[in-house]
């Protein structure tokens, strides 16, 4: 097999969400943590799609672009004819970026590709309740700015109109291909993009409210060098690019009883419900976020003492998650960036220590928490396993560090209320 599709993901949970979508829609997929080392070449040689996981969603735009450029160069050199920049399905970003700067860098104007097509931009993924209509993003039927994402601790989203959001981030001109165009089919969408290009547009927000819409988007995007989207666009690309006989089986499998733990750093409403549900089936320790910032080593040790006591008896969960009001109070006291970094690093220390205690099944909730934990564990790549919940696969670490460790990296809003128990049950097999 030859690499067909290259993807650059702006965080690790989003990367596993996309890799899961590509795999189950017919492309043999591997998820790497950063640009893979030469030592991994054998393990990833059969991939038709590669998702390079980066932790660049909330870093300064210049740093994000530099890392994305290196990943794109690697993917193109590896044979990818199309590169997708994977974003969150709730468009997590600020007016400074980092989605707009990617359009400026890789879009038609950014690369001066006169033959290039206007880049498609869509976070739509109807399977997970994300739809775009007239350029406005809806989350489970609610406008983005009225959804719980308005209280996101790092990237609060206060505007559902994605053209406005993009235009504030990008130097490029952004247009719209609405649902009337999309439902008219591939030819109509291509004509609309050509007209937008003639107007000097580099990127087009594209409506999608059904899976059929995503297939239309995938057929059009696959002919272009670059696109921006969530996993729904990945679904369309995979179906457009897969072989006619494609039926890819999952590689990673449950491997029986093992020491098991869950970590939760997401403050999303859904993760808070999942933590409450976990309290009915396993011991749960709720860390003091302020203490993690002020005296992280002491609070981490409190978590480890809890783990040493309970791990031999069965699964457990340690959470730094808080309600929006509590998050705002901690951020007001310590500063948003300082508080977020300290909490992430405390949770990463716990992940490292838990694996050191023998944990072989590890579930992590929250994009920033997952990224910090995977980085601390120095995992190089993942083999995809079966889907635990929409957008969340089981993952098996491959490479030199912690090979065979089973993980799940969950975006905050994903999964049923029973997610933690469901994930650990799948890991047992």
C-alpha positions as CSV (number, residue, x, y, z in Angstrom):
1,X,0.0,0.0,0.0
2,X,1.0,3.6,-0.7
3,X,0.3,6.6,1.5
4,X,-2.6,8.5,0.0
5,X,-3.8,10.9,2.6
6,X,-1.7,12.9,5.1
7,X,-3.2,14.6,8.1
8,X,-1.9,17.1,10.6
9,X,-3.9,17.1,13.8
10,X,-3.8,20.1,16.2
11,X,-4.1,17.9,19.3
12,X,-3.9,14.3,20.3
13,X,-7.5,13.4,21.0
14,X,-8.5,15.0,17.7
15,X,-5.8,12.9,16.0
16,X,-7.2,9.6,17.4
17,X,-10.7,10.7,16.5
18,X,-9.6,11.3,12.9
19,X,-7.5,8.1,12.7
20,X,-10.5,6.1,14.0
21,X,-12.7,7.7,11.3
22,X,-10.3,7.0,8.5
23,X,-9.6,3.4,9.6
24,X,-13.3,2.5,9.8
25,X,-14.1,4.1,6.5
26,X,-11.5,2.1,4.5
27,X,-8.0,3.5,4.8
28,X,-5.4,1.6,6.7
29,X,-4.3,4.3,9.1
30,X,-1.5,5.0,11.6
31,X,-1.4,7.7,14.2
32,X,2.1,9.1,15.0
33,X,3.1,11.5,17.8
34,X,4.9,14.1,15.9
35,X,6.9,13.3,12.7
36,X,7.8,9.6,13.0
37,X,11.4,8.6,13.6
38,X,13.2,6.4,11.0
39,X,13.1,3.5,13.5
40,X,9.3,3.4,13.0
41,X,9.4,3.0,9.3
42,X,8.7,-0.7,9.4
43,X,5.7,-0.3,11.7
44,X,4.0,2.3,9.5
45,X,5.1,1.1,6.1
46,X,1.6,-0.3,5.2
47,X,-0.3,2.9,6.0
48,X,-2.6,4.5,3.4
49,X,-3.3,7.4,5.7
50,X,-1.1,8.9,8.4
51,X,-2.2,11.3,11.1
52,X,0.6,13.3,12.5
53,X,-0.4,14.4,16.0
54,X,0.8,17.8,17.1
55,X,0.0,19.8,20.2
56,X,-0.5,23.1,18.5
57,X,-4.1,24.2,19.0
58,X,-3.4,26.8,21.7
59,X,0.3,27.7,21.2
60,X,1.4,30.9,19.5
61,X,0.5,30.9,15.8
62,X,4.1,31.2,14.6
63,X,5.1,28.1,16.5
64,X,2.0,26.2,15.2
65,X,2.8,27.1,11.6
66,X,6.4,26.1,11.9
67,X,5.5,22.6,13.3
68,X,2.8,22.2,10.7
69,X,5.1,23.1,7.9
70,X,7.6,20.4,8.9
71,X,4.8,17.8,9.2
72,X,3.4,18.8,5.8
73,X,6.8,18.5,4.2
74,X,7.2,15.0,5.7
75,X,3.8,13.9,4.5
76,X,4.3,15.2,0.9
77,X,7.7,13.5,0.8
78,X,6.0,10.3,1.9
79,X,3.6,10.4,-1.0
80,X,0.5,12.1,0.3
81,X,-1.3,13.9,-2.6
82,X,-3.7,15.6,-0.2
83,X,-3.0,17.0,3.3
84,X,-5.8,17.8,5.7
85,X,-5.3,20.1,8.7
86,X,-7.5,18.5,11.4
87,X,-9.3,20.9,13.7
88,X,-11.8,20.4,16.5
89,X,-15.4,19.9,15.4
90,X,-16.3,22.8,17.7
91,X,-13.6,25.0,15.9
92,X,-11.7,25.7,19.1
93,X,-9.6,28.7,18.4
94,X,-9.1,32.4,19.2
95,X,-9.0,35.5,17.0
96,X,-5.3,35.1,16.8
97,X,-5.5,31.5,15.4
98,X,-4.5,28.9,14.9
99,X,-6.8,27.9,12.0
100,X,-6.6,31.0,9.9
101,X,-2.8,31.0,9.8
102,X,-2.9,27.5,8.4
103,X,-5.1,28.7,5.5
104,X,-2.6,31.5,5.0
105,X,0.3,29.1,4.9
106,X,-1.1,26.1,2.9
107,X,-4.1,27.5,1.0
108,X,-4.1,28.7,-2.6
109,X,-2.8,32.2,-1.8
110,X,-0.4,31.0,0.8
111,X,1.4,28.6,-1.6
112,X,0.7,30.6,-4.8
113,X,-0.7,27.5,-6.4
114,X,-2.4,29.0,-9.4
115,X,-3.7,25.5,-10.3
116,X,-4.9,24.9,-6.8
117,X,-8.5,24.8,-5.6
118,X,-10.0,27.0,-2.9
119,X,-9.5,25.0,0.3
120,X,-12.6,23.5,1.9
121,X,-13.1,24.4,5.5
122,X,-15.7,22.5,7.6
123,X,-15.9,21.2,11.2
124,X,-19.1,19.4,10.4
125,X,-19.5,15.8,11.7
126,X,-23.2,15.0,12.0
127,X,-22.5,11.6,13.7
128,X,-21.3,13.7,16.7
129,X,-23.9,16.4,16.5
130,X,-21.8,19.0,14.6
131,X,-23.5,20.5,11.6
132,X,-22.8,23.7,9.5
133,X,-25.6,25.6,7.8
134,X,-25.2,29.0,6.0
135,X,-21.7,29.0,7.5
136,X,-22.9,28.7,11.1
137,X,-21.8,25.9,13.3
138,X,-24.4,24.1,15.4
139,X,-23.5,21.7,18.3
140,X,-26.3,19.2,18.9
141,X,-28.7,21.7,17.3
142,X,-27.6,24.7,19.3
143,X,-25.5,27.5,17.8
144,X,-21.9,27.2,18.9
145,X,-22.0,30.4,20.9
146,X,-25.0,29.1,22.9
147,X,-23.5,25.7,23.6
148,X,-21.2,24.8,26.5
149,X,-18.3,25.7,24.3
150,X,-18.9,29.4,25.3
151,X,-17.3,28.5,28.6
152,X,-14.3,26.6,27.2
153,X,-11.4,27.3,29.6
154,X,-8.8,27.9,26.8
155,X,-10.8,28.8,23.7
156,X,-14.3,30.1,24.6
157,X,-16.3,30.3,21.4
158,X,-18.6,33.3,21.2
159,X,-19.5,33.4,17.5
160,X,-21.2,30.6,15.5
161,X,-20.5,32.3,12.1
162,X,-17.4,30.6,10.8
163,X,-16.7,33.1,8.1
164,X,-16.5,35.8,10.7
165,X,-14.3,33.6,12.9
166,X,-12.0,32.7,10.0
167,X,-11.8,36.2,8.7
168,X,-10.7,37.5,12.1
169,X,-7.9,34.9,12.1
170,X,-6.7,35.0,8.5
171,X,-5.2,37.4,6.1
172,X,-6.8,35.5,3.2
173,X,-10.3,36.1,1.9
174,X,-12.8,33.6,3.1
175,X,-16.1,32.7,1.3
176,X,-19.1,30.3,1.7
177,X,-20.4,27.3,-0.2
178,X,-23.9,26.9,1.3
179,X,-26.0,23.8,1.6
180,X,-28.0,24.5,-1.6
181,X,-24.7,24.2,-3.5
182,X,-23.6,21.1,-1.6
183,X,-26.8,19.2,-2.0
184,X,-26.7,19.9,-5.8
185,X,-23.6,17.6,-5.9
186,X,-19.9,17.5,-6.9
187,X,-20.2,19.6,-10.1
188,X,-22.1,22.4,-8.4
189,X,-19.7,22.6,-5.5
190,X,-16.7,22.6,-7.9
191,X,-18.3,25.4,-9.9
192,X,-18.9,27.4,-6.7
193,X,-15.3,27.0,-5.6
194,X,-14.0,28.1,-9.0
195,X,-16.2,31.2,-8.8
196,X,-14.9,32.0,-5.4
197,X,-11.3,31.6,-6.5
198,X,-12.0,34.1,-9.3
199,X,-13.0,36.5,-6.6
200,X,-9.7,36.1,-4.8
201,X,-11.0,33.7,-2.1
202,X,-8.5,31.2,-0.7
203,X,-10.8,29.2,1.7
204,X,-14.5,28.4,1.7
205,X,-16.5,27.5,4.7
206,X,-18.7,24.6,3.4
207,X,-22.1,23.6,4.8
208,X,-22.8,20.0,5.7
209,X,-25.7,18.5,7.6
210,X,-25.8,14.9,6.5
211,X,-23.3,12.1,5.9
212,X,-24.1,12.3,2.2
213,X,-22.9,15.9,2.3
214,X,-19.6,14.8,3.7
215,X,-19.2,12.3,0.8
216,X,-19.7,15.2,-1.6
217,X,-17.1,17.3,0.2
218,X,-14.6,14.4,0.2
219,X,-14.9,13.8,-3.5
220,X,-14.2,17.5,-4.2
221,X,-11.5,18.0,-1.5
222,X,-9.6,14.8,-2.6
223,X,-8.7,16.5,-5.9
224,X,-7.1,19.5,-4.1
225,X,-3.8,19.7,-2.3
226,X,-5.2,20.9,1.1
227,X,-8.2,21.2,3.3
228,X,-9.2,22.1,6.8
229,X,-11.8,20.1,8.8
230,X,-12.8,17.9,11.6
231,X,-13.2,14.1,11.3
232,X,-16.4,14.4,9.3
233,X,-14.3,15.7,6.4
234,X,-11.9,12.8,7.0
235,X,-14.9,10.5,6.5
236,X,-15.6,12.0,3.1
237,X,-11.9,11.9,2.1
238,X,-11.5,8.3,3.2
239,X,-14.6,7.2,1.2
240,X,-13.3,9.1,-1.9
241,X,-9.8,7.8,-1.7
242,X,-10.2,4.2,-0.5
243,X,-9.9,1.2,-2.8
244,X,-13.1,-0.4,-4.1
245,X,-12.5,-3.5,-2.1
246,X,-11.4,-1.7,1.1
247,X,-12.4,-3.3,4.4
248,X,-9.8,-2.5,7.0
249,X,-9.8,-4.6,10.3
250,X,-8.7,-3.1,13.6
251,X,-5.3,-4.0,14.7
252,X,-5.3,-3.4,18.5
253,X,-7.3,-5.8,20.7
254,X,-8.3,-6.1,24.3
255,X,-5.7,-8.2,26.2
256,X,-7.4,-9.4,29.4
257,X,-7.2,-8.1,33.0
258,X,-4.6,-5.5,33.9
259,X,-4.0,-2.7,36.3
260,X,-6.3,0.1,35.0
261,X,-6.7,3.8,35.6
262,X,-8.5,6.8,34.2
263,X,-7.4,10.5,34.3
264,X,-9.7,13.4,33.6
265,X,-8.6,16.9,33.0
266,X,-11.4,18.1,30.7
267,X,-13.9,20.5,32.2
268,X,-16.6,19.9,29.6
269,X,-20.1,19.3,30.7
270,X,-20.1,15.8,29.3
271,X,-16.8,14.8,31.1
272,X,-18.3,16.1,34.4
273,X,-21.3,13.8,33.9
274,X,-18.9,10.9,33.0
275,X,-16.9,11.5,36.2
276,X,-20.2,11.5,38.2
277,X,-21.2,8.2,36.6
278,X,-17.8,6.7,37.3
279,X,-18.2,7.3,41.0
280,X,-20.9,4.6,41.0
281,X,-18.5,1.9,39.7
282,X,-14.9,2.8,40.8
283,X,-13.0,4.9,43.4
284,X,-12.7,8.5,42.2
285,X,-10.4,11.2,43.6
286,X,-11.0,14.8,42.7
287,X,-7.9,16.9,42.9
288,X,-7.7,20.5,44.0
289,X,-6.8,22.5,40.9
290,X,-5.6,25.4,42.9
291,X,-3.3,23.1,44.9
292,X,-2.0,21.7,41.6
293,X,-0.9,25.2,40.6
294,X,0.4,26.3,44.0
295,X,2.1,23.1,45.2
296,X,1.8,20.6,42.4
297,X,4.2,18.0,43.8
298,X,2.2,17.6,47.0
299,X,-1.1,17.3,45.1
300,X,0.4,14.8,42.7
301,X,1.6,12.7,45.6
302,X,-1.9,12.8,47.1
303,X,-3.1,11.3,43.8
304,X,-0.4,8.6,43.9
305,X,-1.2,7.6,47.4
306,X,-4.8,7.2,46.3
307,X,-3.6,5.0,43.4
308,X,-1.3,2.8,45.5
309,X,-4.2,2.1,47.8
310,X,-6.8,1.3,45.2
311,X,-5.0,0.0,42.1
312,X,-4.6,-3.6,43.4
313,X,-8.4,-3.8,43.9
314,X,-9.5,-2.6,40.5
315,X,-9.9,0.5,38.2
316,X,-9.8,4.0,39.6
317,X,-10.2,7.6,38.3
318,X,-8.3,10.7,39.3
319,X,-9.7,14.1,38.0
320,X,-8.7,17.7,38.0
321,X,-11.9,18.6,36.1
322,X,-14.0,21.5,37.5
323,X,-17.1,23.4,36.8
324,X,-16.9,26.6,34.6
325,X,-17.2,28.8,37.7
326,X,-14.4,27.0,39.5
327,X,-12.2,27.1,36.4
328,X,-12.7,30.9,36.1
329,X,-11.8,31.4,39.8
330,X,-8.5,29.5,39.4
331,X,-7.7,31.3,36.2
332,X,-8.4,34.7,37.8
333,X,-6.2,33.8,40.7
334,X,-3.2,32.4,38.8
335,X,-3.6,33.5,35.2
336,X,-5.1,31.3,32.5
337,X,-1.9,30.1,30.9
338,X,0.0,29.5,34.1
339,X,-2.9,27.6,35.6
340,X,-3.5,25.5,32.6
341,X,0.2,24.5,32.2
342,X,0.5,23.6,35.9
343,X,-2.6,21.4,35.9
344,X,-1.6,19.7,32.6
345,X,1.9,18.9,33.9
346,X,0.5,17.6,37.2
347,X,-1.8,15.2,35.3
348,X,1.2,14.2,33.1
349,X,3.2,13.4,36.2
350,X,0.3,11.2,37.4
351,X,0.2,9.4,34.0
352,X,3.9,8.7,34.1
353,X,3.7,7.5,37.7
354,X,0.7,5.3,37.1
355,X,2.4,3.5,34.2
356,X,5.4,3.2,36.5
357,X,3.2,1.4,39.0
358,X,2.3,-1.1,36.3
359,X,-0.9,0.4,34.8
360,X,-1.4,-1.1,31.3
361,X,-4.8,0.2,30.5
362,X,-5.0,4.0,30.7
363,X,-7.9,6.3,29.8
364,X,-7.4,10.0,29.5
365,X,-10.1,12.6,29.1
366,X,-9.4,16.1,27.7
367,X,-7.3,17.2,24.7
368,X,-4.7,19.2,26.7
369,X,-4.4,16.5,29.4
370,X,-4.1,13.8,26.8
371,X,-1.3,15.7,24.9
372,X,0.6,16.3,28.1
373,X,0.3,12.7,29.2
374,X,1.4,11.2,25.8
375,X,4.3,13.5,25.6
376,X,5.5,12.7,29.1
377,X,5.3,9.0,28.3
378,X,7.3,9.6,25.1
379,X,5.0,7.4,23.0
380,X,5.9,7.5,19.3
381,X,2.8,6.1,17.6
382,X,-0.4,4.2,18.0
383,X,-1.9,1.2,16.3
384,X,-5.7,1.7,16.0
385,X,-8.2,-0.6,17.7
386,X,-12.0,-0.8,17.8
387,X,-14.2,2.2,18.5
388,X,-15.2,2.8,22.1
389,X,-17.5,5.7,21.3
390,X,-18.0,7.9,18.3
391,X,-14.7,9.5,17.6
392,X,-12.8,7.6,20.3
393,X,-10.8,4.4,19.4
394,X,-8.8,2.1,21.6
395,X,-5.1,2.7,20.9
396,X,-2.1,0.5,21.4
397,X,1.3,2.2,21.8
398,X,4.0,1.1,19.3
399,X,7.6,2.1,19.2
400,X,10.4,2.1,21.8
401,X,8.4,3.5,24.7
402,X,5.7,1.6,26.5
403,X,4.9,-0.7,23.6
404,X,1.6,-2.6,24.2
405,X,0.2,0.0,26.6
406,X,-3.5,0.3,25.7
407,X,-4.9,3.9,25.9
408,X,-8.0,5.9,25.0
409,X,-7.7,9.7,24.4
410,X,-11.1,11.3,24.7
411,X,-12.0,14.8,23.6
412,X,-14.0,16.4,26.4
413,X,-17.5,16.3,24.9
414,X,-17.3,12.8,23.4
415,X,-18.7,9.5,24.8
416,X,-21.7,8.3,26.8
417,X,-21.9,9.0,30.5
418,X,-20.6,5.4,31.1
419,X,-17.5,6.1,28.9
420,X,-14.8,5.4,31.5
421,X,-16.3,1.9,32.4
422,X,-17.0,1.2,28.7
423,X,-13.4,2.0,27.7
424,X,-11.8,-0.2,30.4
425,X,-14.2,-3.1,29.5
426,X,-13.1,-2.9,25.9
427,X,-9.4,-2.9,26.9
428,X,-10.0,-6.1,28.9
429,X,-11.6,-7.7,25.9
